[in-house]
Amino acid sequence: MYRNADEWLSSLREPIVVIGNGPMAPLVETAHGSVIRFNNFELNEVAGFRVTHWVTSGYKDIEARPLPCALVPWSEGSAAAKHCRAFVQRTKRRLLFTAHNAHILRWFPQAEQSFRFFPSTGFCLLALLWYHQLFPRVAGFNGLKDGHYWNPAHAHAHQLTAPREIAIIRQQITSHPYEQPRKSNRTKKAVAGVA
C-alpha cells in the first residue's frame, strides 16, 4: 500500500501504458511494466485484462475497483476533489492526492479560477507523468468525443477542455514518441495534466 502520491509514482515500472476509457483498438498490455486505468474501467477483450495502478476522480458515479487505493491526480484542496470524502466512505478505498496542481495549471491556468475549465482525470494524470519526465504509451483517449466505452452518454463532460486536451496529448506524443523506456527524473515531489 502506498503512503502518498510520491510512492505511487515511484512504484511505476517502465514501459508504462495509460489506458483511457474511450474507444480503442485492441492492445497488448502484457508488454508493459505498469498498466494505468481510470475511474470505472472495465477489463475486456478490447481494453485488456491487466491493471497495476488505478486513477480516479472520486466523483459520485465512480464505483470501487479491485485495488486498495487510487491516485487522484490533483490536490486535495482543489475544487475537483469535493466528492472524494464521500467516495472513500462509500467504497472503503484509500485516495492519494498530489501535493499541488502545477502540472495542471501549466496547461490550463484558468482551472484555478473555475471548475468548468478543469481538465479530465485522464489528462490530469498524463500531465502529472509528463511533469515527472515519464512519457507513456497512450490508448483510448479521444476527449470524450464518443463517450466512455462503458458509458457513451458521458460524452457531454469536459466540452470546454476536450479540444485542447486532445491537441496537447497529440503534441506530447509527437514530441516524445513511445519507443523505449526513458530514464526518468523522479526527484521532484508529486505535483505539485492516441495510440
C-alpha positions in Angstrom: 0.0 0.0 0.0 1.3 3.4 -0.9 1.5 6.1 1.7 1.4 9.0 -0.7 1.4 10.1 -4.3 5.2 10.1 -4.4 5.3 6.4 -3.5 2.6 5.7 -6.1 4.7 7.4 -8.8 7.9 5.7 -7.7 6.2 2.3 -8.0 5.6 2.8 -11.7 7.7 0.4 -13.8 8.5 1.3 -17.4 7.4 0.8 -20.0 4.1 2.4 -18.9 0.8 2.3 -20.8 -2.1 4.7 -19.8 -5.4 3.3 -20.9 -8.3 5.7 -21.2 -12.0 4.9 -21.3 -12.6 5.9 -24.9 -12.9 3.6 -27.9 -9.6 1.9 -28.8 -8.0 -0.8 -30.9 -7.0 -4.0 -29.1 -3.6 -3.6 -27.4 -1.1 -5.9 -25.8 -0.9 -4.6 -22.3 1.2 -7.5 -21.1 4.2 -5.9 -22.7 4.2 -3.1 -20.2 5.6 -2.9 -16.7 2.8 -0.7 -15.5 -0.8 -0.5 -16.8 -2.8 2.5 -15.5 -6.6 2.7 -15.8 -9.2 5.2 -14.8 -12.4 5.5 -12.8 -15.0 2.8 -13.7 -12.7 1.0 -16.0 -13.7 -2.4 -17.3 -11.5 -5.3 -18.3 -12.4 -7.0 -21.6 -11.1 -8.3 -24.9 -10.5 -4.9 -26.3 -9.3 -2.9 -23.3 -7.3 -5.8 -22.0 -7.4 -7.7 -18.7 -4.5 -6.2 -16.7 -4.2 -3.2 -14.3 -1.4 -2.3 -12.0 -2.4 1.3 -11.0 -5.8 2.9 -10.6 -6.5 6.7 -11.0 -9.9 8.2 -10.1 -11.7 11.5 -9.8 -13.6 10.1 -6.8 -16.8 11.5 -8.4 -20.2 10.4 -7.2 -20.7 7.9 -10.0 -17.4 6.1 -9.5 -17.5 2.6 -8.1 -14.9 0.6 -6.3 -12.4 -1.4 -8.3 -10.3 -4.4 -7.1 -7.4 -2.3 -5.9 -6.9 -1.0 -2.3 -6.1 2.6 -3.3 -6.2 5.0 -6.2 -4.4 8.2 -7.1 -6.4 11.4 -7.6 -4.2 13.5 -10.0 -4.9 16.8 -8.3 -4.6 18.3 -4.8 -7.0 17.6 -2.0 -7.8 21.3 -1.7 -8.9 21.7 -5.3 -12.5 22.2 -6.3 -12.3 18.9 -8.3 -11.8 17.0 -5.0 -15.1 17.9 -3.4 -16.6 14.4 -3.9 -13.6 12.5 -2.7 -14.6 12.2 1.0 -17.9 10.6 0.1 -16.1 8.3 -2.3 -13.9 7.0 0.4 -16.8 6.4 2.8 -18.8 4.7 0.0 -16.1 2.4 -1.4 -13.7 1.9 1.5 -10.8 2.7 -0.8 -7.9 5.0 0.1 -7.2 8.0 -2.1 -3.8 9.6 -2.6 -3.7 13.3 -3.8 -0.9 15.2 -5.4 0.8 17.9 -3.3 -0.3 20.7 -5.7 -1.6 21.4 -9.2 1.4 22.8 -11.0 1.1 20.1 -13.7 -2.5 21.0 -14.5 -2.1 24.8 -14.3 0.8 24.6 -16.8 -1.7 23.6 -19.5 -5.0 25.0 -18.0 -4.2 28.1 -15.9 -7.9 29.0 -15.8 -8.7 25.8 -13.9 -7.6 27.6 -10.7 -10.5 30.1 -11.0 -13.3 27.9 -12.4 -14.1 24.2 -12.1 -15.7 24.4 -15.6 -12.1 24.7 -17.0 -10.7 21.7 -15.1 -9.5 19.1 -17.5 -10.4 15.4 -17.4 -9.0 12.9 -15.0 -7.0 11.2 -17.8 -5.4 14.5 -18.9 -4.5 15.4 -15.3 -2.8 12.1 -14.9 -0.9 12.4 -18.2 0.2 16.0 -17.2 1.5 14.6 -13.9 3.5 11.9 -15.6 5.0 14.4 -18.1 5.9 16.7 -15.2 8.0 13.7 -13.8 9.5 13.1 -17.3 7.6 9.9 -17.9 6.2 9.6 -21.4 3.9 6.5 -21.5 2.1 4.9 -24.4 -1.5 6.2 -24.5 -4.6 4.4 -25.7 -8.3 5.1 -25.5 -8.1 8.9 -25.4 -10.4 11.0 -27.7 -11.5 13.8 -25.4 -14.8 12.0 -24.6 -15.9 12.7 -28.2 -17.6 9.3 -28.3 -18.1 8.9 -24.5 -16.7 6.1 -22.5 -16.8 2.5 -23.8 -18.6 1.7 -20.6 -20.9 4.8 -20.7 -21.3 6.5 -24.1 -23.6 9.1 -22.6 -20.5 10.6 -20.8 -19.6 12.4 -24.0 -21.0 15.7 -22.7 -18.4 16.1 -20.0 -15.4 18.4 -20.4 -16.7 20.1 -23.5 -14.7 23.3 -22.7 -11.4 21.5 -22.3 -11.6 18.4 -24.5 -10.3 20.0 -27.8 -7.3 21.5 -26.0 -6.7 18.2 -24.1 -6.6 16.3 -27.4 -4.3 18.8 -29.1 -1.8 18.7 -26.1 -1.8 14.9 -25.9 -1.1 14.6 -29.7 1.7 17.2 -29.4 3.2 15.4 -26.5 3.1 12.0 -28.2 4.7 13.5 -31.3 7.4 15.2 -29.2 8.1 12.1 -27.1 7.2 9.1 -29.3 6.7 5.8 -27.5 9.7 3.7 -28.3 12.0 2.7 -25.4 11.6 3.2 -21.6 13.2 6.6 -20.7 15.4 7.2 -17.7 13.2 9.3 -15.5 13.9 12.1 -13.1 11.7 11.2 -10.1 13.4 13.6 -7.7 10.5 16.2 -7.9 7.8 15.9 -5.4 4.5 14.7 -6.7 2.8 17.6 -8.2 3.0 19.5 -7.1 -2.2 17.1 -16.5 -3.6 8.0 -29.4 -2.3 5.3 -29.8 
